[in-house]
Amino acid sequence: MTMEDSRFVLDPATRDLHGDDDLLRKLGPLVPVTAEGVPAWAATRYATLLAVLTHPDLSREIRYWDPAQRAASPPGTAIDRIVTDTSMLNAEGEEHRRLRAPLTAAFTPRRLKSLRPRIEQVTAELIDRLAEMPPDQPVDMRKEFAYPLPRDVISYMIGIPPRHQERLHELTDAVAQVGGGPEDSPGLRGDLHVLLGQIIEERRRTPGQDLITDLIELRERDGERLSNDELFATIELLFIAGHVTTVNLITNAIGALVNAPGQVELLRSGRCPYSAAVEETLRWDSPIAYFPMRYATRDVEIDGVRVEEGEPVLACFASAGRDPEQYGEDAHVFDMTRQPVNHLSFGHGPHFCLGAPLARLEAEVALSALFEAFPRIAPAAAPDEPAPLDTLLGNSTRTMPVLLGPRAGR
């Protein structure tokens, strides 16, 4: 983070996101920042972020963004990709409800219960693969475990044909920043867009028991409820958002636990459920660092700070998760006994993350299987050694090296 024209410039490559966030919170509840060339207000504290997420005069609709600021915004950045998305992500009110409604059936408790055996099967297969690796050599848990689980589950859930999965996975490797492949870029996102279009057309010709087919049928039955462009944008959002943040969640949870043996013992003894590990990770090391944007539809005052009409506000999820005003002076400590957690990592209000139940389920299944299968799992690097993702949006590391040790019972 550096200062430029009295604004703090958020550094995507910072090695100390939480240190930067500590500084932001000390500067105030709403801090003027520059994010990828875009001037904005950063909502740094829990109470402020909660107010921003629910404020009636802050909207995700880009039409409220000051035209001069919008014109000066650099194209092709991570922020640009988010704020120009045409799915339900940036819709409000009745429009948002219209676009979100067709997806709610996919995330009901009943549907998730039916999906659990598939999640457990994929997890068990990954555990078997890990058990074949040298127990005393570093294994990258992001690449070998945290990434393939949610990627394979969302591919199955959405309905990605097997013949396209290898190429799709190559492209999303870069989006999820797994390593060993191409870097994320606007060109690569374009290739991903084209491939998803081919998959949608194939599903249109050969329907299946999957979400793409359900959305196509809705589109053909009632075009007023879902246009062709909205169909595509919705599927792209579901696929990317449906696994990339869960990769970060599982990666961050593994990193937290392997560096806190006392916390792992709470899990193994049954004193804390694995759901507690998931919720505390979401608070302590949110999978999302900063998320754009909400725009003031008129001049408003939030926590004593005046936000003028048309100005954008950035949600600082990782910062809010360690706010001492909300969680006490030990907010920087990973503690699964902390109750209640009440984090905001899935958002709040109408835009609360639709896939939150799926992410929680995947993370619980993954962590319980991993730490029960490898009782001597240990870090293979210092906590601050793995490189960050190098993006303002996601909060995680490019790798998560561990020493697995022998599998339980061997």
Secondary structure, 3 states (H helix, E strand, C coil): CEEECCEEECCCCCCCHHHHHHHHHHHCCEEEEEECCEEEEEECCHHHHHHHHHCCCEECCHHHCCHHHHHHCCCCCHHHHHHCCCCHHHCCHHHHHHHHHHHHHHHCHHHHHHHHHHHHHHHHHHHHHHHCCCCCCCEEHHHHHHCHHHHHHHHHHHCCCHHHHHHHHHHHHHHCCCCCCCCCCHHHHHHHHHHHHHHHHHHHHCCCCCHHHHHHHHHHHCCCCCCHHHHHHHHHHHHHHCCHHHHHHHHHHHHHHHCCHHHHHHHHCCCCCHHHHHHHHHHHCCCECEEEEEEECCCEEECCEEECCCCEEEEEHHHHCCCHHHHCCCCCCCCCCCCCCCCCCCCCHHHCCCCHHHHHHHHHHHHHHHHHHCCCCEECCCCCCCCECCCCCECCECCCEEECCCCCCC
